[in-house]
Amino acid sequence: MKQVAQNNAARAVATVSMATNIALTFAKAIVGLLTGSTAVLADAAHSASDIFGTAVVLVGLRIGGSPPDKTHHYGHAKLESVAAKVVALVLLGTAFGLGLSAANVLRLGQAESPGRLAIWVTIASMVVKDRLYRYVLNASRRLESTALQAEALNHRGDAGASFAVLVGVVGAYLGYPILDPLAGLLVAALIALMGVRLYIQSVRELIDEAPSEDILAQIKQVALSTAGVISVTEVKARLAGSLALVDLKLCVNRFLTVEQGHHIASLAKRNILAQVPSVANVLVHVNPCHHVQSLEEVPNCDSCNDHAELLADTGHTLGI
């Protein structure tokens, strides 16, 4: 129930973010058309691309968070990566169109000086994006949502892009009209960069890239702190969307019963899921520690890793 409540709250925050982006897109587009500002029109397209980005967050929270079913045994988290890849291609197409338009304005010498309205809408965009960044960032920390954290960072980048637009618009207003299309080119480059980063990230998730070393170290530390675990011989993980699926090998006292070993494995899994928010599921394999001489002995077994490698080599030789 707690996870469902957090998911609903995160979706509400993402909806506020999308509504704000829609309002900013229309405001900038109207002002850009009225004033003839290439930079403001580029910023409007940037805000429009943010709508698609927020849509990815909503898709990830709504569909990606759905439980496993008969046809998707490991859940639906990778749908977020697929949607992100599509959005990345849209961003790259948008950047190409904006860059081409701004380049034509420069080539034909059609740059014009925009009015004060373009300046005011750009300032308003910066203020709104800064407030939205703080709002979404606080929500991401409260709800422990990596998707919302990415959305917050996107808003901070948007505020920086709006500042670049402001410099270009003000410069054009003060008598340097060439700065307006130059600012448009800069925004197009920022959109392209965002698209490339999003595309690379989505591809990494789709090809089962491992999470960061910090996450892997945290998983191992939590497992080691579990009662009954002598050592952790292997930690493997792959990304499914923004979450990780973990394969874990533990060494326990070899004199324990199967039921006791299973209990330790279940406890380690529960601890990892509770203490590492970026983990979606854990598969635990239990190995016996052959350096233990009695049921009561709990050694600090650094050589269990060597023993695990020996077991793996033996199993490979026997065709297991």
N, C-alpha and C positions, 0 to 999 in steps of 0.2 A: 504493500500500500504506500509505503514511504517513497519508493522509486516511482510509482505512478504519479504521486502528488508532485514530486520534483520535476518529472517530465512535463506535466501540465503547466507548472509554473514557468518552466523554461520556454515552452511554446508561447505562453502569454507574453513574455519579454520579447521573443523573436517577432511576434505579431506587431508589437509596438514599434519595433525597429523597422519592420517592413512598411507600416503605415507612414512613418516619418520619411522614409526614402521615397515613397510615392509622392508625398506632398512636395518634397524638395525637387524631385524630377520635374513636376509640372511647373513649379515656380521658376526654376532656372530656364526651362525650355521657353516659356512665355517671354521672360525678360530677355533671353538671348535672341529670340526672333525680333522682338521690338527694338532692341538696341543694335542688332547686327554684330554682337560680340561673339567671335569665334571661340574664345576661351570659355565664356559662360555656357555656350552650347555644348562644348566638349565636357564641361563639368556636369551639365544636365545628363549627357550620355553616361558619364561616370556614375551618377546617382541611379540611373536606370539599370546599369549593370549591378549595382548594389542590391537592387530588388531581386535579381536572379540569385545573387549570393545568399541573401536572406532566405530565399525559397529553398536553397539547398539545406540550410540549417533546419528549416521546418520539416523538410522531407526526412532528414536524418533523425529528428526528434520523434516524428510521427510514425514513419514506416521503419526506419532503421532500428527503432527501439522496440519493435514488435517481437514477441517471443518466437522461438523456433516452432515450425509446423512440420507437416508430413513431407513437404517438398523442400524445405530449407532447415535442415537439422541443426545448423550452426547459427540460425537467426538471419536477420536481414540487414546487418550493419553495412555490408559492402554496397548496398544501394545508394548510400550517402556518397561513396567514392565515385560511383557511376554518374550520379547527378552532378557532382563536382567537376568531373571531366567534361561533361556537356557544357556547363557554365563557363569553364575555362576556354573552350572553343568559341563561345559567344563573346567573351571578353576580348579575345584576340581579333575576332572579326570586327568588333566595335572599334578597337584601337586602330586597326588598319584603315577603316573608313574615316575616322576622325583625323588621323595623321595625313591622309591623302587630301582631305578637305582643307586643312590648315596649310599644307604645302602649296596647294593651288592658289590660296589667297596670297601667300608670300610671292609665288612665282608671277602672278598677274598684277601684283601691286594693288590689290583691292582692299587693303586693310583700312578700316575706318575707326574713328575715335568713338567709343561707346559713351552713353550718358551716365549720369549719377546713379540711375536705377540699377545698372549692372554692378556698381560698387556696393550698393546697399544689400542687394540680394546675396552677393558673395560673402559679405561680412556676416549676414544672418546665417548663411550656411555653415560658416566656421563655428559660430556660437552654438548652433543646434547640434552639430556633429560632436563638439567637445562635451556638451551635456549628455548626449546619447552614449558617448564612449564611457563616461563615468557611470552612468546608469546600468549599462549592460555589463561592464566589468564587475561592479559590485554584485550584480545578480549571478554572474558566472562563479564568483567566489563563494557566494552563499549556497548555490545549488550544486557546486562542484561539477560544472558543465564545461567540457573542453570546446564544445561547439559554440557556446556563447562567448567563451574567451576569444576564439578566433573572430567572431563577429565584432567584439569590442575593439580588437586590434585593427580590424578593417575600418571602423569608424575613425580611429585615430589617424590612420593613413589618409582617409578622406578629408579630414580637417587640414592636413598638410597640403593636399592637392588644391583645396580651396584657397589656401594662403598663396600658392603659386599663381592661381588665377587672379587673386586680388592684386598681386604685384603687377601682372600683365595689364589688367583693366585700368588700374590707377595710372600706370605709366602711359597707356594709350590716351587716357583722359587728359593727362598733362602735356600732351603733344607728341608722344612717341607711339603712334598707332601700330607700328610693327611689333611692339611687345605683346599685343593681344593675340595674334596668330601664333607667336612664339610660345606663349603660355598654353595655347591650345595643343601645340605639338608636345609640350612637356606633359600635359595631362594624358595625352594619347600614349606616351611612353610609359607613364605610371600604370595605366590600365593594362598595357601589354605585359609589363613586368608582373602585375598581379595575376594575369591570366597564365603566364608561364609557370609561376610558383604554384598556383592551384593545380595546374595540369600535372606537374612533376609530383606533387604530393598525392594526387589521386592515383597516379600510376604506381607509386610506391606502395600504397595501400592495397591495390589490386593484385600486385605480384607478391603479396605476403611478406613485406619487409618487416624486420624486427623493430620493436619499439626502442627507445633510447637506452643507453647503458645505465642511466640513472634509474629507470623503471625496472630494468632487469636486476640491478643490485638491490633495489627495494624489495622486489619479490623474493629474492634469495634470503635477505635479512629477516623478513617476516616468517618465512618457512623455517629458518634456523632457530628462531625464537619460540617455535611451537614445541610444547612439551612432548618428549619422546623422540624427537628428530635428532639423530646423531650428526648427520651431515647432509648437505645437498650436493649431489653429484652432477646434476645437469639441469639447466634452465633454458628452455627454448620458448620463443613466443613469436606470434605473427599478428599483424594488424588486420582487423576487420572493421573498416570504417575508422573511427577514432579510438576504438577499444582494442584490447589485446586478448588473444586466445593463447593460453599458457600450457606447456607440457613440462612437468616437473618430475625429477627422479630423486627420491629420498632414501637414506640409509637409516634403518632402525635396528634395535636389538634383535638378534637372530633367534632368541629364545621366546619371543612373543608369539602369541597365537595369531592366526589369520585375522580373527575378529579384532584383536588389539591393534594390529598393524593397520587394518582398515580404518579404525577409529582415529589413529594418528593422522592418516592421510586426509580424512574428512575434516579434521580439526585444522590442519595446515591450509586446506582449500578455503575453509570458512574464514580463517584469519586473513588470507590474501585478498579475498573478495571484499572484506570489510575495511581493510587498511590501504588498499591500492585501488583508488576509484577508476583508474583507466583499464582495469582488467575486467573482461566480460565473463570468462570461464577458465577453470583450471582442471587439467587432467593430471592426476598424481599417480606415479608408479613407485611402489615400495620395494626396495632391495634389502636383503639381510646384511648386517654388518658382521663379517666373519672375524673381526678382531675382538669381539666380545666373548668372554669366557663363562659368563653366568647371566641369569635373568636380572640380577641386581646391578650388574656392572653397566655404567654409563660412561664410556671413554670419550676423550676428545680426539676423535678419529680422523686425523688429517689424511690417512692413507686410503680412505674409502674411495676416493676418486680413482686411485690406481686399481683398486679391486673392481670398481664398476667398469673400467676399461678392459680388465681381464675377463669379466663376465661377457662383455660385448664381443670380444675376440673369440671366446669359446663358443658363444651362440652362433657367430658367423661361420665358424669351422664346422659345427654340427648341422648347419642349415636351419637354425631356429629363427 
